[in-house]
Amino acid sequence: MPVTRKLARPLLFLGPPGAGKGTQARAVAERLQVPQISTGDMFRDHASRGTELGRQAKAVMERGELVSDDIVVGMVAERIRRPDCGDGFLLDGFPRTQAQAERLEALLVEAGWAGPLAVDLQVSYTDLIRRLTGRRTCAVCGEIYNIHYRPPKQEGRCDREGSELVQRADDREEVIRERLNAYEQQTRPLVEFYRQRDALLAVPGEGEPAALTQRLLAALEPRVLAPPAAGLASMGKQA
């Protein structure tokens, strides 16, 4: 049954590639009835609307370069001011560096929000390799399966669309090891960044996804959910 209480602070998910951040972010956002804000979705939204930020991001990506923090932060700032974020929101894929985390803190203060609570999904290196090499994605709807943990009913075919399942180029083992190394160097320091702010919730990420979602919701209950009757008067925002 969905949770209908307001969030006292935004959420964000940390963890290496393959830890299940996207899956759990989607499940938790659905249960808490708040939007899941991902950088990929924001890029696509701005591109489809032809906004100035969308045009800037498209030009950068077409040159094969990384989108600047200024563009990403601008998109986040625009997104969290929409009415559907009034009861809270969950950030997926941002921040990725300490510089972005610092920009996010300033942005949230400006928007009237408390600092975020970072959820760190902890998964062993061996399990990460197995998860990622076994991952397959529907070419039509984007549904994710795993040949080891969550296989489709029909081998190589999406349960929903019946379309072909494909392995992403970056889910091959040699690429995965590079991605994990990059995470350790660039994003892993965020764990300590949020721990120092008493804003880190470490959760073992092993096991079946639905059971992990339940553990996450139980752990989040005392940290981010406003009391049913009292709560924050302005939907999680601070005066």
N, C-alpha and C positions, 0 to 999 in steps of 0.2 A: 504494500500500500504506500503511495507516495507521501513523503514528508511535506507538510505545507507551511512550516514555520520559516521565519525569515532568518537570513544569515547575519551574524554580527560582524563578519569580515569576509573578504573574498578568499577563495581557495586557489591554490596552484599545485600542480603535480610535478615532482622531480623523480628522477630515476633514469638509468641507462636505457639505450635502445633495447626493446624487447621486454622491458619490465612490466608492460601492460598499462602504461600511462593513458594512452588513447582510449582503450577499452574501459578502464575504470573511471576515467574522467566522464565518459559518455554515460556510464551506468549511474554514477553518483549524481551527476547533473540531472538526470531524468528522475531519480528518486527524490532529490531535493527540490525539483521543479524550478531550476534556475538555468540560464543559458550556459552552454559550454562554448567558450570563446577560443578558437584556435587560429593561429597565424595563417594557416593555409586557407581556412574559410574566409578570413578577412581579406586576403589577397584576391581571392576569386570574387568576393562581393564588390570590392572597389573596382576591379577590372570590368565587371559586368555593368556597373553603374557609370563607368567612365569618369570617375572622380579624379581630381588632381593627384591625390596620393596614389590612386590606381595607375595612372599614367606614369608617374615617377617610378613606381615599383616595376612596372612592365618594362620600361626602358632599361632599368638596371639589370633585370633578369635576362633580357635579350642580349645584353653584353656579356653574360656569363658571370656577373659579379653578385656579391651578397647584398641584399637590401639593407640599407643603413638603419641604425637605431632610430634616427629621427623619423624615418618613414613608418617603421613598425610602431613606435610609441605614438605617433600621430593617429594611426589606425586604432590602436587600443583606446586612446583618449576619446575618439569619436564613438567607438562601440560601447564603452561602459556608460555613456551618457544617454543611451537609448532607454525608453521606458521599461523594456523587459528585464533590465538589470536592476530595477528598483529593489527587489528582494534579495539581491546578491548575484554572484556570478562565479564561474570557475574558469581559470586561465589554463589553456592547454598548449604547450609549446613555447611559452613566453613566461618569464625571462629565461635566457640561455646562458647569460654571462653576468658577472657581478655588476658591470657597468649598466646593463639593462635592468637589473634588480634595483639599483639605486635610482634609475630614472622612473621605474614603476612606483617606488615609494613616494617620490615627489608628486607623481601624477595622481596617486590615490589620495594623498593629503589635499591636493588641489580640488579633487572631485568630492571631498567630504567623507572619504572612507577610512576605516582603520587599516593598518598594514595587513598584508595577506598572511594566511597560514599555509606553509609549504608542507605537502605530504610527500615523504620520501619512500618510494616503493623499493624495498631491498630484496634483490634476487642474486643468487650466486652466479659467478662467471660461467660455469659449466652449463647451468640451466639457461642462461641468456643465449649462448651459442645454439643450444638445441631448439629453443623457441624460435629464434630468428631464421635458422636454416630450414625449419619446418613450416614457416609461414607461407600461406598462399592467399592471394587476394582476387576477388571477383572483378573481372575486367569491366563489368557493367555497373554494379551498384556499390562496389568498394568494400563489401563484407569481407572480413578477415577470418580465415580458418587456420588450423595447424594440423599437419599430417600426424603429429605425435599426440597432441592434447585435445584437439577439437576438429576431427576430420569431417569432411562433408559426407552426406548420406551416399552420394555417388562419387566415386573417386574422380577428382579433377573437375567436378562440376559444382556450381553454386546451388545450394538448396533452394534459394529464393528465385533466381533468374534462370537456372539451368545453363548458364553461360560458363565459359572456360575460366578456370582458376589459374593464375599466373604467379610466378615467383619474381619479386622485384629484383632488379639488378643489384641493389644494395643489400639484399638478404643472402648473398653468397658469402661463404665463410671468410675468405680473404678480405672482403670489403667490410664485413662485420667487425673483424678485429681492429681495423683502422677506425671505424666508427666508435668502438668502445674506448679506444685510446684517446680519441678526440674528446669524448665525453669526460673522461677522467681529467684531462688537462683544462678544458674550458668550462664545463658545467658542474662537475662534481664540487668545486669550491663553494657553490651556492648552498650546499648542505650546511657547511660551517657558518656561512653568512647568516642563514636563518636560525641556526641553533643559537648563535650569539644574541639574537633578538628574542629568544624564547618563542619562536614562531615556527618550530619544526615538529612535525609529527612523523616519527619513523614507524613504518608498518611492514612486517614481512610480506613479500609479494609472491610467495610460493602458493601453490595449490590451485584449486578450481576457481575460475573467475567469479561465479555467483557467490561462492563462500567468501571470497576476498572482498567483494562488495559489501557483504553484511558486516565483516570485521571493520571495514573502513567507516561505515555509517555509525557503528557503535563507538568507535574511537573518536569520531568527529563530534558526536553528540554534545559532550561537555565543553568542547573547544570553540565551536563556531555557531551553534544553533541558539538563537535568542530564546528566552523562556516563553512559553505559550501565551501567558497573560501579560507579562511585563514587557520584556524585550526592549529594543531600541525604538524610540518613538518615530524615528524617520527612516524606517525600513533598513536598519543596519548602518545608516549614515550617522556621522557625528556632527554636532553643531559646530 
